[in-house]
Amino acid sequence: MEADPKYMREALLEARAAAEEDEVPVGAVIVSRGRIIGKGHNMTERLHDATAHAEMIAITAATEALGGKYLNDCTLYVTVEPCPMCAAALCWSQIGRIVYGASDPKRGYSLFSPSLLHPKTEVQGGVCADECGALMQEYFKEKR
C-alpha cells in the first residue's frame, strides 16, 4: 500500500528513540483509519521487563485508544519482524495487518509453523528493510 513507507518512517522514529535510550532499536506504530492510535519502542532495559517489546507497548496503547482488546481493523508497522511472543500477542489482539521492515532470520515468528499469527492477519515484509536493518546492525556493531 502506498501509505506503508510513511508509517514505517514513524516506526523508525520510535526505533531511533529506543537506540538513544540504549535499547534494542525496534519501533512500532499501530494505525487505524489513517491515524496512529498506538506507538512504542523497546523498553526492556528501562522497565526491567523482558516483555516490554515495541509491539507490546504499541498494542497496549492502541487497545486503550480504541477501548477494546481487538485490533482487527488496524495495521501494525514494526521495524523488525516480530518475535514469537509478540506474534502470539498480535494473534490474541486479532490484528488485521502487519507490515515489517527487516526480517529476523534468527528469532522471527516466521520460523514457526503453523503460523503464530491469527489466520486472518495479512503480512507484508520488507518495507524500508534496508534502513530498518541498518539501524539494527549499527546498534549491535557498537555493542560488540
HELIX and SHEET records of a PDB file:
HELIX    1   1 ASP A    4  GLU A   20  1                                  17    
HELIX    2   2 THR A   44  LEU A   47  1                                   4    
HELIX    3   3 ALA A   54  LEU A   66  1                                  13    
HELIX    4   4 PRO A   84  TRP A   92  1                                   9    
HELIX    5   5 TYR A  109  LEU A  111  5                                   3    
HELIX    6   6 ALA A  129  LYS A  143  1                                  15    
SHEET    1   A 5 ARG A  35  HIS A  41  0                                        
SHEET    2   A 5 GLY A  27  SER A  32 -1                                        
SHEET    3   A 5 CYS A  74  VAL A  80 -1                                        
SHEET    4   A 5 ARG A  97  ALA A 102  1                                        
SHEET    5   A 5 GLU A 122  GLN A 124  1                                        
END                                                                             
